[in-house]
Amino acid sequence: MEAIGLMPERTVKAPAPAAPRPLTDARPALPVADAGRSLWDRAAARRDEIAALLTQAFHARNVRAWIRKSQPGEYPLVVAVDAWMPVSETGSATMVEKSSLTVTISVEPYRQAPLIYAVGLKRHAKAYAASHWSLGHDEVGEFVAYLLDGGKRPSFFAPRVALPLRIVGAFIPGVGKEPENKLIDEARPRFWTIASAIAVAGLVLAGLLALSGLGEEEGGGSQLMLAAFVALASCIVAAVIAHRRPIVHSIPRQSLRTPRREFLIDSWHVSVPDGGVEFEAFRQRIYRAATPDDPQIEASREVHQNATPRSFEERERLVLSKGQATLHVHVYPFGKDAFVGWDNHLNWMRWAEGNTVSSTVKDKRTVQCKALDVGVHIPTEFDLIEANALSETAHRRVVEEIKAFLKERQIEADLDFKIIRGDRSKALEEGKAPAKTTASAVTRAH
């Protein structure tokens, strides 16, 4: 017998492992812009710029007016001015000229010019109101000049079209129209699509068939029936194509700064001896101590303006934010002493998806462009835990710094470092009641 030869073994190479696909986060959360990159951040920067321009213009005239602006997290974004210019005085009264200005900035992300300025101006019995997507430095200067001197209406409120064109437009449609802030190309409705082309072609063919049928004595009725069938069939096909398109949503990227509607949880305060002697150095020391070394905690200084019974005052505070928790740190001089305290809040506001602004077709898909609105957030136990951790951390660091300050100056003081606790169950229920309609400090005088 012949030996049966064995086939040589083949070495089979294992397939190379596929490169891992990058993780796609498909959880239903609104997109977030990088720090300072959202349209709402741009609008806030523009608000600050307008407030600074107004302050400079009044300072150049050696006039102090009441200029205030919406605080971080307050929407809409507003800059407001009230000026009461003294005219004369008697033994018992002062005569003043009242004037006021309000600039409200709104964001329309799908417009070619996304920042819209609504301006209201009042002086004596005259009141002007207009809205436009540009507001220049010269126009801000004109507002101040009108508030103080009156005279010619500021150019912001003038028509944007020349008078001759407006006269011609009264007789010829389309002439003398105000300039339009059009939608950006990505959001502009597309009227010429495959579906609309089929519908139009079918209707044109049906019209031709109907016209040819009208000219024939025999067979005209069948031609008309065929025309009606073609028209109906083309419309049905177009409707089916449009209905079968996948729908996607375009959502603007939200700002990292969350809208605010705060409710108090805990607080604490103390009066530190000798803290007001070199107050600015003491305040900076407390601010540094209160700010944790955590990149996830946002720290910002905010200046709040208040109308007192006889004057106006500004007070700075340090605001620490993490998630839906905000902590306000207050350090104010009080004679030779310094008031140090904080109050802890839960935030009941968030960014929310708004209504559809426009609908278009792109890449055989229906794209619905959504607005971004300020919505309500219902805090959870996790938000409360985060608020507790934020306040406890800041409190411990502030207390340690105050004790070190007293030890350096060899001051013995019996200070109360106990936190004033709020009702935890109430903290998670308080914001569910409808928000009360109260005028903010920005618009209170109006």
C-alpha positions in Angstrom: 0.0 0.0 0.0 1.2 3.4 -0.8 1.5 5.8 2.1 -1.0 8.5 2.1 0.9 11.8 2.0 -0.1 14.4 4.6 -0.9 17.9 3.4 1.5 20.5 4.9 -0.2 22.6 7.6 -1.2 26.2 6.7 -0.7 29.0 9.1 -3.8 31.1 9.1 -3.2 34.7 10.1 -5.8 36.0 12.6 -7.5 39.2 11.3 -6.1 42.4 12.6 -8.3 43.8 15.4 -10.5 46.6 14.1 -9.6 50.0 15.4 -12.0 51.0 18.2 -14.7 53.4 17.1 -14.7 56.7 19.0 -17.4 56.9 21.6 -20.5 58.9 20.5 -22.5 60.5 23.2 -26.1 60.1 22.1 -27.7 60.9 25.4 -30.6 63.5 25.1 -28.8 66.6 26.4 -28.5 70.0 24.7 -25.2 70.8 23.1 -22.8 73.1 25.0 -20.4 75.6 23.5 -16.9 76.2 24.7 -16.4 78.9 27.3 -17.2 82.3 25.9 -18.1 80.9 22.5 -21.9 80.8 22.5 -24.0 83.5 21.0 -25.3 84.3 24.5 -21.8 84.8 25.7 -21.3 87.3 22.8 -24.5 89.0 23.8 -23.4 89.3 27.4 -20.1 90.8 26.3 -22.0 93.3 24.1 -24.1 94.2 27.1 -21.0 94.9 29.2 -19.6 97.0 26.4 -22.7 99.1 26.0 -22.8 99.7 29.8 -19.1 100.8 29.7 -19.7 103.1 26.7 -22.6 104.8 28.6 -20.6 105.2 31.7 -17.7 106.8 29.7 -20.1 109.1 27.9 -21.7 110.4 31.1 -18.3 110.7 32.8 -17.1 112.8 29.9 -20.1 115.2 30.6 -19.2 115.1 34.3 -22.6 113.6 35.1 -23.4 110.5 37.2 -26.5 108.7 36.1 -27.9 105.5 37.4 -26.6 102.9 34.9 -27.2 99.3 35.6 -27.3 96.0 33.7 -28.6 92.5 34.1 -26.4 90.2 36.2 -24.8 87.0 34.9 -27.5 84.4 34.4 -30.3 87.0 34.2 -32.3 87.0 31.0 -33.1 89.0 28.9 -29.9 90.9 28.8 -30.6 94.5 29.6 -28.7 97.8 30.1 -30.8 100.6 31.7 -30.2 104.2 32.5 -32.1 106.8 34.5 -31.0 110.4 34.6 -32.7 113.2 36.7 -30.9 116.4 35.7 -31.4 119.2 38.2 -33.0 122.3 36.7 -33.6 124.6 39.6 -34.2 124.6 43.4 -36.5 126.4 45.7 -36.4 126.5 49.5 -38.4 123.2 49.7 -38.1 121.4 46.4 -35.8 120.5 43.5 -36.9 120.7 39.9 -35.5 117.9 37.6 -35.7 116.7 34.0 -36.4 112.9 33.9 -35.0 110.8 31.1 -34.5 107.1 30.7 -33.0 104.5 28.4 -33.4 100.8 28.1 -31.4 98.5 25.8 -32.5 94.9 25.6 -30.4 92.4 23.7 -32.0 89.2 22.4 -30.4 86.3 20.5 -31.8 84.9 17.3 -29.2 82.2 16.3 -30.6 81.5 12.8 -30.4 85.1 11.6 -27.5 86.5 9.6 -27.1 89.1 12.4 -28.0 87.1 15.5 -28.0 89.9 18.1 -31.1 92.1 18.1 -31.1 95.4 20.0 -34.5 96.7 21.2 -34.1 100.3 22.5 -36.6 102.5 24.4 -35.8 106.1 25.1 -37.9 108.6 27.1 -37.5 112.3 27.8 -40.2 114.8 28.7 -43.4 113.7 26.8 -41.4 112.1 24.0 -40.8 108.3 23.8 -39.0 106.4 21.0 -38.8 102.7 20.5 -37.0 100.7 17.8 -35.4 97.4 17.2 -32.4 96.6 14.9 -29.5 94.2 14.6 -26.7 96.8 14.9 -25.9 99.4 17.5 -22.7 101.4 17.0 -20.6 103.4 19.4 -21.7 106.7 17.9 -25.4 105.8 18.4 -24.7 105.1 22.1 -23.2 108.6 22.3 -26.3 110.0 20.7 -28.5 108.4 23.3 -26.5 110.1 26.1 -26.6 113.5 24.3 -30.4 113.2 23.9 -30.9 112.1 27.6 -29.0 115.2 28.8 -29.8 117.8 26.1 -32.8 116.6 24.1 -32.9 118.0 20.6 -32.8 115.9 17.5 -34.1 112.3 17.6 -31.1 109.8 17.7 -30.3 108.2 14.4 -31.1 104.7 15.8 -34.8 105.6 15.6 -34.7 107.0 12.1 -36.1 105.0 9.2 -33.5 102.8 7.5 -34.7 103.7 4.0 -34.3 107.1 2.4 -37.4 109.2 2.1 -37.5 109.3 -1.8 -37.4 105.5 -1.9 -40.2 105.3 0.6 -42.3 107.7 -1.5 -41.7 105.6 -4.6 -42.5 102.4 -2.6 -46.0 103.8 -1.9 -46.7 103.3 -5.6 -44.4 100.5 -6.7 -44.4 97.3 -4.6 -41.0 96.1 -3.5 -39.3 99.5 -3.5 -38.4 101.3 -0.3 -38.7 98.2 1.9 -36.8 98.1 5.2 -33.6 95.9 5.1 -34.3 92.4 6.2 -32.3 90.3 8.7 -32.5 87.1 6.7 -32.2 83.6 7.9 -28.7 82.0 7.5 -28.3 79.7 4.5 -28.5 76.6 6.6 -31.9 77.5 8.1 -33.5 79.1 4.9 -36.5 77.0 3.7 -35.8 75.1 0.5 -38.8 75.3 -1.9 -37.2 73.4 -4.8 -36.7 69.8 -3.8 -37.4 66.4 -5.4 -40.9 66.3 -4.0 -41.7 69.8 -5.1 -40.2 69.2 -8.6 -42.4 66.1 -9.0 -45.5 68.0 -7.9 -44.8 70.9 -10.2 -44.0 68.6 -13.2 -47.2 66.7 -12.6 -49.3 69.8 -12.4 -47.7 71.2 -15.6 -48.3 68.0 -17.4 -51.9 67.9 -16.1 -52.4 71.4 -17.3 -51.1 70.5 -20.8 -53.4 67.5 -21.0 -56.4 69.5 -19.8 -55.7 72.2 -22.5 -55.4 69.6 -25.2 -58.6 68.0 -24.0 -60.5 71.2 -24.1 -59.8 71.6 -27.8 -61.1 68.2 -28.8 -64.8 67.5 -29.1 -64.4 63.8 -28.9 -62.3 62.3 -26.1 -62.0 65.6 -24.3 -63.6 64.2 -21.2 -61.1 61.4 -21.0 -58.3 63.8 -21.4 -59.6 65.9 -18.5 -59.9 62.8 -16.4 -56.3 61.8 -17.2 -55.2 65.3 -16.4 -56.9 65.2 -13.0 -55.4 61.7 -12.3 -51.9 63.0 -13.2 -52.2 66.0 -11.0 -53.5 64.0 -8.0 -50.9 61.2 -8.5 -48.0 63.7 -8.6 -49.2 65.5 -5.5 -49.6 62.1 -3.7 -46.1 61.0 -4.7 -44.6 64.4 -3.6 -46.4 64.1 -0.3 -45.1 60.5 0.3 -41.5 61.5 -0.5 -41.8 64.5 1.8 -43.4 62.4 4.6 -40.7 59.7 4.3 -37.8 62.1 4.8 -36.0 61.5 8.1 -36.3 64.5 10.5 -33.3 65.9 12.3 -33.2 68.9 14.7 -30.7 71.8 14.7 -30.2 73.1 18.3 -28.0 76.1 19.2 -25.1 75.5 21.6 -25.9 76.7 25.0 -23.7 78.9 27.2 -21.7 77.4 30.0 -23.4 80.0 32.2 -26.7 78.7 33.3 -29.7 81.0 33.7 -30.6 81.7 37.4 -33.6 81.5 39.6 -32.2 80.9 43.0 -33.7 79.7 46.2 -31.9 80.0 49.6 -30.8 76.9 51.4 -28.2 77.8 54.1 -26.3 80.9 55.2 -23.7 82.0 57.6 -22.2 85.4 58.7 -19.8 86.9 61.2 -18.2 90.2 62.0 -14.4 90.0 62.0 -12.5 92.4 64.3 -9.9 94.6 62.5 -11.0 93.2 59.1 -11.9 96.7 58.0 -8.6 98.4 58.8 -7.0 97.2 55.6 -10.2 96.1 54.0 -9.2 95.5 50.4 -6.3 93.2 51.4 -8.6 91.4 53.8 -11.3 90.9 51.2 -8.9 89.5 48.6 -7.6 87.1 51.3 -11.1 85.8 52.0 -11.9 85.5 48.3 -8.8 83.4 47.7 -9.6 81.2 50.6 -13.2 80.7 49.5 -12.3 79.7 46.0 -11.6 75.9 45.9 -8.9 74.5 43.6 -11.4 72.8 41.4 -11.7 73.6 37.6 -15.3 72.4 37.7 -16.2 75.2 40.1 -16.8 78.6 38.4 -15.7 81.6 40.4 -16.7 85.1 39.3 -17.1 88.6 40.9 -20.4 90.4 40.4 -21.3 93.9 41.3 -24.9 94.4 42.4 -26.5 97.8 42.4 -29.2 98.8 44.9 -31.4 101.8 45.3 -31.4 102.9 48.9 -34.1 105.3 50.3 -31.8 108.3 49.7 -29.1 107.1 47.3 -27.6 104.2 45.4 -24.9 101.7 46.3 -22.8 99.1 44.7 -21.7 95.9 46.4 -19.3 93.3 45.1 -19.7 89.6 45.9 -17.9 86.4 44.9 -20.1 83.8 43.3 -19.1 80.2 43.2 -21.1 77.9 40.9 -21.1 74.1 40.4 -24.0 72.5 38.6 -27.2 73.9 40.0 -25.6 75.1 43.2 -24.5 78.7 43.6 -22.7 80.2 46.7 -22.6 84.0 47.2 -19.7 85.1 49.4 -20.1 88.6 50.9 -17.2 90.7 52.4 -18.1 94.3 53.4 -16.4 96.9 55.6 -18.2 97.9 58.8 -16.1 100.5 60.6 -12.9 98.8 61.7 -14.5 95.4 61.4 -15.6 93.5 58.3 -18.7 91.5 57.6 -18.0 88.1 56.2 -20.8 85.8 55.2 -22.2 83.5 52.5 -25.6 82.2 51.3 -26.1 79.0 49.5 -28.7 78.6 46.8 -30.3 76.0 44.5 -30.9 77.1 40.9 -34.2 76.3 39.4 -33.4 77.4 35.8 -31.7 75.8 32.9 -31.4 76.1 29.1 -34.3 74.4 27.3 -35.1 73.5 23.7 -37.6 76.0 22.3 -40.1 76.1 19.4 -39.2 75.5 15.7 -37.9 78.7 14.2 -37.7 77.4 10.6 -37.8 74.1 8.7 -35.7 73.3 5.6 -34.5 70.3 3.6 -30.8 69.4 3.5 -29.2 66.1 2.3 -32.6 64.6 1.7 -33.6 65.2 5.4 -36.0 67.6 7.0 -34.1 69.9 9.3 -36.1 71.6 12.0 -34.2 74.6 13.5 -35.0 74.9 17.2 -34.8 77.9 19.4 -33.0 77.9 22.8 -35.1 79.2 25.7 -34.8 79.6 29.4 -36.6 76.7 31.1 -37.3 75.3 34.5 -35.0 72.8 36.2 -36.4 70.7 39.1 -33.5 70.1 41.5 -32.8 66.6 42.7 -31.1 65.1 45.8 -27.9 65.1 43.8 -28.1 68.9 43.3 -28.7 69.3 47.0 -25.6 67.1 47.8 -23.5 69.3 45.4 -24.8 72.4 47.1 -24.0 71.0 50.5 -20.4 70.1 49.4 -19.9 73.5 47.9 -21.0 75.4 51.0 -19.1 73.1 53.4 -15.9 73.3 51.5 -16.0 77.1 51.2 -17.1 77.5 54.8 -14.2 75.4 56.1 -11.6 77.3 54.1 -13.1 80.7 55.1 -13.2 79.9 58.8 -9.6 78.7 58.7 -8.5 81.9 57.0 -10.4 84.0 59.6 -8.8 82.1 62.5 -5.4 82.6 60.9 -6.1 86.3 60.5 -7.1 86.7 64.2 -4.0 84.7 65.3 -1.7 86.9 63.3 -3.0 90.0 65.1 -3.3 88.3 68.4 -7.0 89.0 68.6 -9.2 87.0 70.9 -12.8 86.9 69.7 -15.6 84.6 70.4 -17.0 84.2 66.9 -19.9 82.0 65.9 -18.9 79.7 63.0 -22.1 77.6 63.1 -24.0 77.4 59.8 -27.6 78.5 59.7 -29.3 75.5 58.2 -32.4 75.7 56.0 -35.2 73.3 55.5 -34.0 70.6 53.1 -37.4 69.3 52.1 -38.5 72.9 51.4 -35.4 73.5 49.3 -36.6 70.8 46.8 -40.1 72.1 46.7 -39.9 75.9 46.9 -39.3 76.6 43.2 -42.3 74.5 42.0 -44.6 77.4 42.8 -45.2 79.7 39.9 -42.5 82.5 39.7 -43.8 85.8 41.1 -43.9 88.6 38.6 -41.5 91.2 40.2 -39.6 93.9 38.5 -35.9 93.3 38.5 -33.4 96.0 39.7 -32.6 96.7 36.1 -36.1 97.8 35.1 -37.5 98.8 38.5 -37.4 102.5 37.8 -39.4 102.1 34.6 
